Amino acid sequence: MSIQKIAVLGAGQMGNGITQVAACAGFDVTMLDIKQEYVDRG
């Protein structure tokens, strides 16, 4: 079993960075936040 999909909760500085690095590494990444506008900025 290998990890293929990642969900990141929180679109702040840390969540944004984790999402970017994971996406660049080839993972299917979903970023979620309580406010959609934060995700849109992501």
mmCIF file of the N, C-alpha and C atoms, coordinates in Angstrom:
data_MODEL
# 
_entry.id   MODEL 
# 
loop_
_atom_site.group_PDB 
_atom_site.id 
_atom_site.type_symbol 
_atom_site.label_atom_id 
_atom_site.label_alt_id 
_atom_site.label_comp_id 
_atom_site.label_asym_id 
_atom_site.label_entity_id 
_atom_site.label_seq_id 
_atom_site.pdbx_PDB_ins_code 
_atom_site.Cartn_x 
_atom_site.Cartn_y 
_atom_site.Cartn_z 
_atom_site.occupancy 
_atom_site.B_iso_or_equiv 
_atom_site.pdbx_formal_charge 
_atom_site.auth_seq_id 
_atom_site.auth_comp_id 
_atom_site.auth_asym_id 
_atom_site.auth_atom_id 
_atom_site.pdbx_PDB_model_num 
ATOM 1   N N  . MET A 1 1  ? 0.844   -1.177 0.000  1.00 0.00 ? 1  MET A N  1 
ATOM 2   C CA . MET A 1 1  ? 0.000   0.000  0.000  1.00 0.00 ? 1  MET A CA 1 
ATOM 3   C C  . MET A 1 1  ? 0.893   1.246  0.000  1.00 0.00 ? 1  MET A C  1 
ATOM 4   N N  . SER A 1 2  ? 0.581   2.194  -0.870 1.00 0.00 ? 2  SER A N  1 
ATOM 5   C CA . SER A 1 2  ? 1.349   3.435  -0.909 1.00 0.00 ? 2  SER A CA 1 
ATOM 6   C C  . SER A 1 2  ? 0.399   4.629  -0.872 1.00 0.00 ? 2  SER A C  1 
ATOM 7   N N  . ILE A 1 3  ? 0.892   5.722  -0.369 1.00 0.00 ? 3  ILE A N  1 
ATOM 8   C CA . ILE A 1 3  ? 0.093   6.946  -0.293 1.00 0.00 ? 3  ILE A CA 1 
ATOM 9   C C  . ILE A 1 3  ? 0.061   7.587  -1.676 1.00 0.00 ? 3  ILE A C  1 
ATOM 10  N N  . GLN A 1 4  ? -1.145  7.885  -2.156 1.00 0.00 ? 4  GLN A N  1 
ATOM 11  C CA . GLN A 1 4  ? -1.301  8.510  -3.464 1.00 0.00 ? 4  GLN A CA 1 
ATOM 12  C C  . GLN A 1 4  ? -2.056  9.824  -3.378 1.00 0.00 ? 4  GLN A C  1 
ATOM 13  N N  . LYS A 1 5  ? -2.927  9.954  -2.372 1.00 0.00 ? 5  LYS A N  1 
ATOM 14  C CA . LYS A 1 5  ? -3.740  11.155 -2.215 1.00 0.00 ? 5  LYS A CA 1 
ATOM 15  C C  . LYS A 1 5  ? -3.495  11.744 -0.833 1.00 0.00 ? 5  LYS A C  1 
ATOM 16  N N  . ILE A 1 6  ? -3.451  13.081 -0.777 1.00 0.00 ? 6  ILE A N  1 
ATOM 17  C CA . ILE A 1 6  ? -3.208  13.774 0.483  1.00 0.00 ? 6  ILE A CA 1 
ATOM 18  C C  . ILE A 1 6  ? -4.246  14.876 0.638  1.00 0.00 ? 6  ILE A C  1 
ATOM 19  N N  . ALA A 1 7  ? -4.787  15.029 1.834  1.00 0.00 ? 7  ALA A N  1 
ATOM 20  C CA . ALA A 1 7  ? -5.668  16.153 2.151  1.00 0.00 ? 7  ALA A CA 1 
ATOM 21  C C  . ALA A 1 7  ? -4.947  17.022 3.171  1.00 0.00 ? 7  ALA A C  1 
ATOM 22  N N  . VAL A 1 8  ? -4.877  18.313 2.899  1.00 0.00 ? 8  VAL A N  1 
ATOM 23  C CA . VAL A 1 8  ? -4.244  19.266 3.811  1.00 0.00 ? 8  VAL A CA 1 
ATOM 24  C C  . VAL A 1 8  ? -5.347  20.154 4.371  1.00 0.00 ? 8  VAL A C  1 
ATOM 25  N N  . LEU A 1 9  ? -5.468  20.171 5.692  1.00 0.00 ? 9  LEU A N  1 
ATOM 26  C CA . LEU A 1 9  ? -6.486  20.984 6.351  1.00 0.00 ? 9  LEU A CA 1 
ATOM 27  C C  . LEU A 1 9  ? -5.846  22.276 6.829  1.00 0.00 ? 9  LEU A C  1 
ATOM 28  N N  . GLY A 1 10 ? -6.256  23.383 6.232  1.00 0.00 ? 10 GLY A N  1 
ATOM 29  C CA . GLY A 1 10 ? -5.701  24.689 6.572  1.00 0.00 ? 10 GLY A CA 1 
ATOM 30  C C  . GLY A 1 10 ? -4.880  25.231 5.422  1.00 0.00 ? 10 GLY A C  1 
ATOM 31  N N  . ALA A 1 11 ? -5.254  26.429 4.963  1.00 0.00 ? 11 ALA A N  1 
ATOM 32  C CA . ALA A 1 11 ? -4.600  27.020 3.796  1.00 0.00 ? 11 ALA A CA 1 
ATOM 33  C C  . ALA A 1 11 ? -3.699  28.188 4.183  1.00 0.00 ? 11 ALA A C  1 
ATOM 34  N N  . GLY A 1 12 ? -3.192  28.168 5.404  1.00 0.00 ? 12 GLY A N  1 
ATOM 35  C CA . GLY A 1 12 ? -2.267  29.217 5.835  1.00 0.00 ? 12 GLY A CA 1 
ATOM 36  C C  . GLY A 1 12 ? -0.876  28.970 5.268  1.00 0.00 ? 12 GLY A C  1 
ATOM 37  N N  . GLN A 1 13 ? 0.117   29.604 5.858  1.00 0.00 ? 13 GLN A N  1 
ATOM 38  C CA . GLN A 1 13 ? 1.487   29.465 5.355  1.00 0.00 ? 13 GLN A CA 1 
ATOM 39  C C  . GLN A 1 13 ? 1.954   28.019 5.367  1.00 0.00 ? 13 GLN A C  1 
ATOM 40  N N  . MET A 1 14 ? 1.707   27.338 6.451  1.00 0.00 ? 14 MET A N  1 
ATOM 41  C CA . MET A 1 14 ? 2.171   25.953 6.580  1.00 0.00 ? 14 MET A CA 1 
ATOM 42  C C  . MET A 1 14 ? 1.412   25.024 5.635  1.00 0.00 ? 14 MET A C  1 
ATOM 43  N N  . GLY A 1 15 ? 0.091   25.115 5.632  1.00 0.00 ? 15 GLY A N  1 
ATOM 44  C CA . GLY A 1 15 ? -0.716  24.268 4.766  1.00 0.00 ? 15 GLY A CA 1 
ATOM 45  C C  . GLY A 1 15 ? -0.431  24.504 3.297  1.00 0.00 ? 15 GLY A C  1 
ATOM 46  N N  . ASN A 1 16 ? -0.239  25.767 2.938  1.00 0.00 ? 16 ASN A N  1 
ATOM 47  C CA . ASN A 1 16 ? 0.066   26.126 1.561  1.00 0.00 ? 16 ASN A CA 1 
ATOM 48  C C  . ASN A 1 16 ? 1.395   25.501 1.136  1.00 0.00 ? 16 ASN A C  1 
ATOM 49  N N  . GLY A 1 17 ? 2.394   25.588 2.000  1.00 0.00 ? 17 GLY A N  1 
ATOM 50  C CA . GLY A 1 17 ? 3.706   25.015 1.696  1.00 0.00 ? 17 GLY A CA 1 
ATOM 51  C C  . GLY A 1 17 ? 3.665   23.504 1.576  1.00 0.00 ? 17 GLY A C  1 
ATOM 52  N N  . ILE A 1 18 ? 2.960   22.860 2.484  1.00 0.00 ? 18 ILE A N  1 
ATOM 53  C CA . ILE A 1 18 ? 2.835   21.398 2.435  1.00 0.00 ? 18 ILE A CA 1 
ATOM 54  C C  . ILE A 1 18 ? 2.140   20.972 1.147  1.00 0.00 ? 18 ILE A C  1 
ATOM 55  N N  . THR A 1 19 ? 1.081   21.701 0.786  1.00 0.00 ? 19 THR A N  1 
ATOM 56  C CA . THR A 1 19 ? 0.342   21.389 -0.438 1.00 0.00 ? 19 THR A CA 1 
ATOM 57  C C  . THR A 1 19 ? 1.232   21.525 -1.663 1.00 0.00 ? 19 THR A C  1 
ATOM 58  N N  . GLN A 1 20 ? 2.008   22.587 -1.719 1.00 0.00 ? 20 GLN A N  1 
ATOM 59  C CA . GLN A 1 20 ? 2.875   22.827 -2.874 1.00 0.00 ? 20 GLN A CA 1 
ATOM 60  C C  . GLN A 1 20 ? 3.943   21.739 -3.004 1.00 0.00 ? 20 GLN A C  1 
ATOM 61  N N  . VAL A 1 21 ? 4.585   21.405 -1.908 1.00 0.00 ? 21 VAL A N  1 
ATOM 62  C CA . VAL A 1 21 ? 5.642   20.387 -1.941 1.00 0.00 ? 21 VAL A CA 1 
ATOM 63  C C  . VAL A 1 21 ? 5.068   19.017 -2.317 1.00 0.00 ? 21 VAL A C  1 
ATOM 64  N N  . ALA A 1 22 ? 3.918   18.676 -1.750 1.00 0.00 ? 22 ALA A N  1 
ATOM 65  C CA . ALA A 1 22 ? 3.303   17.383 -2.059 1.00 0.00 ? 22 ALA A CA 1 
ATOM 66  C C  . ALA A 1 22 ? 2.881   17.308 -3.525 1.00 0.00 ? 22 ALA A C  1 
ATOM 67  N N  . ALA A 1 23 ? 2.316   18.392 -4.047 1.00 0.00 ? 23 ALA A N  1 
ATOM 68  C CA . ALA A 1 23 ? 1.901   18.413 -5.458 1.00 0.00 ? 23 ALA A CA 1 
ATOM 69  C C  . ALA A 1 23 ? 3.113   18.292 -6.380 1.00 0.00 ? 23 ALA A C  1 
ATOM 70  N N  . CYS A 1 24 ? 4.188   18.986 -6.050 1.00 0.00 ? 24 CYS A N  1 
ATOM 71  C CA . CYS A 1 24 ? 5.411   18.903 -6.861 1.00 0.00 ? 24 CYS A CA 1 
ATOM 72  C C  . CYS A 1 24 ? 6.025   17.500 -6.818 1.00 0.00 ? 24 CYS A C  1 
ATOM 73  N N  . ALA A 1 25 ? 5.766   16.779 -5.727 1.00 0.00 ? 25 ALA A N  1 
ATOM 74  C CA . ALA A 1 25 ? 6.281   15.416 -5.592 1.00 0.00 ? 25 ALA A CA 1 
ATOM 75  C C  . ALA A 1 25 ? 5.392   14.400 -6.303 1.00 0.00 ? 25 ALA A C  1 
ATOM 76  N N  . GLY A 1 26 ? 4.282   14.860 -6.896 1.00 0.00 ? 26 GLY A N  1 
ATOM 77  C CA . GLY A 1 26 ? 3.446   13.971 -7.680 1.00 0.00 ? 26 GLY A CA 1 
ATOM 78  C C  . GLY A 1 26 ? 2.216   13.424 -6.985 1.00 0.00 ? 26 GLY A C  1 
ATOM 79  N N  . PHE A 1 27 ? 1.931   13.888 -5.775 1.00 0.00 ? 27 PHE A N  1 
ATOM 80  C CA . PHE A 1 27 ? 0.746   13.425 -5.065 1.00 0.00 ? 27 PHE A CA 1 
ATOM 81  C C  . PHE A 1 27 ? -0.496  14.168 -5.545 1.00 0.00 ? 27 PHE A C  1 
ATOM 82  N N  . ASP A 1 28 ? -1.646  13.509 -5.449 1.00 0.00 ? 28 ASP A N  1 
ATOM 83  C CA . ASP A 1 28 ? -2.939  14.134 -5.709 1.00 0.00 ? 28 ASP A CA 1 
ATOM 84  C C  . ASP A 1 28 ? -3.337  14.819 -4.403 1.00 0.00 ? 28 ASP A C  1 
ATOM 85  N N  . VAL A 1 29 ? -3.357  16.166 -4.386 1.00 0.00 ? 29 VAL A N  1 
ATOM 86  C CA . VAL A 1 29 ? -3.527  16.912 -3.140 1.00 0.00 ? 29 VAL A CA 1 
ATOM 87  C C  . VAL A 1 29 ? -4.822  17.710 -3.159 1.00 0.00 ? 29 VAL A C  1 
ATOM 88  N N  . THR A 1 30 ? -5.548  17.660 -2.042 1.00 0.00 ? 30 THR A N  1 
ATOM 89  C CA . THR A 1 30 ? -6.727  18.490 -1.829 1.00 0.00 ? 30 THR A CA 1 
ATOM 90  C C  . THR A 1 30 ? -6.462  19.372 -0.621 1.00 0.00 ? 30 THR A C  1 
ATOM 91  N N  . MET A 1 31 ? -6.674  20.678 -0.779 1.00 0.00 ? 31 MET A N  1 
ATOM 92  C CA . MET A 1 31 ? -6.473  21.620 0.326  1.00 0.00 ? 31 MET A CA 1 
ATOM 93  C C  . MET A 1 31 ? -7.835  22.152 0.768  1.00 0.00 ? 31 MET A C  1 
ATOM 94  N N  . LEU A 1 32 ? -8.099  22.095 2.068  1.00 0.00 ? 32 LEU A N  1 
ATOM 95  C CA . LEU A 1 32 ? -9.364  22.550 2.630  1.00 0.00 ? 32 LEU A CA 1 
ATOM 96  C C  . LEU A 1 32 ? -9.112  23.594 3.708  1.00 0.00 ? 32 LEU A C  1 
ATOM 97  N N  . ASP A 1 33 ? -10.032 24.542 3.809  1.00 0.00 ? 33 ASP A N  1 
ATOM 98  C CA . ASP A 1 33 ? -9.965  25.532 4.881  1.00 0.00 ? 33 ASP A CA 1 
ATOM 99  C C  . ASP A 1 33 ? -11.385 25.949 5.217  1.00 0.00 ? 33 ASP A C  1 
ATOM 100 N N  . ILE A 1 34 ? -11.568 26.537 6.382  1.00 0.00 ? 34 ILE A N  1 
ATOM 101 C CA . ILE A 1 34 ? -12.891 26.966 6.810  1.00 0.00 ? 34 ILE A CA 1 
ATOM 102 C C  . ILE A 1 34 ? -13.432 28.084 5.910  1.00 0.00 ? 34 ILE A C  1 
ATOM 103 N N  . LYS A 1 35 ? -12.537 28.858 5.295  1.00 0.00 ? 35 LYS A N  1 
ATOM 104 C CA . LYS A 1 35 ? -12.946 29.922 4.377  1.00 0.00 ? 35 LYS A CA 1 
ATOM 105 C C  . LYS A 1 35 ? -12.429 29.607 2.978  1.00 0.00 ? 35 LYS A C  1 
ATOM 106 N N  . GLN A 1 36 ? -13.333 29.521 2.020  1.00 0.00 ? 36 GLN A N  1 
ATOM 107 C CA . GLN A 1 36 ? -12.961 29.200 0.644  1.00 0.00 ? 36 GLN A CA 1 
ATOM 108 C C  . GLN A 1 36 ? -11.987 30.225 0.070  1.00 0.00 ? 36 GLN A C  1 
ATOM 109 N N  . GLU A 1 37 ? -12.092 31.480 0.488  1.00 0.00 ? 37 GLU A N  1 
ATOM 110 C CA . GLU A 1 37 ? -11.202 32.525 -0.048 1.00 0.00 ? 37 GLU A CA 1 
ATOM 111 C C  . GLU A 1 37 ? -9.735  32.231 0.257  1.00 0.00 ? 37 GLU A C  1 
ATOM 112 N N  . TYR A 1 38 ? -9.456  31.582 1.381  1.00 0.00 ? 38 TYR A N  1 
ATOM 113 C CA . TYR A 1 38 ? -8.077  31.228 1.710  1.00 0.00 ? 38 TYR A CA 1 
ATOM 114 C C  . TYR A 1 38 ? -7.550  30.160 0.755  1.00 0.00 ? 38 TYR A C  1 
ATOM 115 N N  . VAL A 1 39 ? -8.392  29.203 0.424  1.00 0.00 ? 39 VAL A N  1 
ATOM 116 C CA . VAL A 1 39 ? -7.998  28.150 -0.515 1.00 0.00 ? 39 VAL A CA 1 
ATOM 117 C C  . VAL A 1 39 ? -7.781  28.754 -1.899 1.00 0.00 ? 39 VAL A C  1 
ATOM 118 N N  . ASP A 1 40 ? -8.649  29.676 -2.291 1.00 0.00 ? 40 ASP A N  1 
ATOM 119 C CA . ASP A 1 40 ? -8.533  30.309 -3.606 1.00 0.00 ? 40 ASP A CA 1 
ATOM 120 C C  . ASP A 1 40 ? -7.228  31.089 -3.746 1.00 0.00 ? 40 ASP A C  1 
ATOM 121 N N  . ARG A 1 41 ? -6.755  31.672 -2.652 1.00 0.00 ? 41 ARG A N  1 
ATOM 122 C CA . ARG A 1 41 ? -5.478  32.402 -2.680 1.00 0.00 ? 41 ARG A CA 1 
ATOM 123 C C  . ARG A 1 41 ? -4.309  31.452 -2.820 1.00 0.00 ? 41 ARG A C  1 
ATOM 124 N N  . GLY A 1 42 ? -4.477  30.233 -2.246 1.00 0.00 ? 42 GLY A N  1 
ATOM 125 C CA . GLY A 1 42 ? -3.454  29.221 -2.126 1.00 0.00 ? 42 GLY A CA 1 
ATOM 126 C C  . GLY A 1 42 ? -2.536  29.045 -3.257 1.00 0.00 ? 42 GLY A C  1 
# 
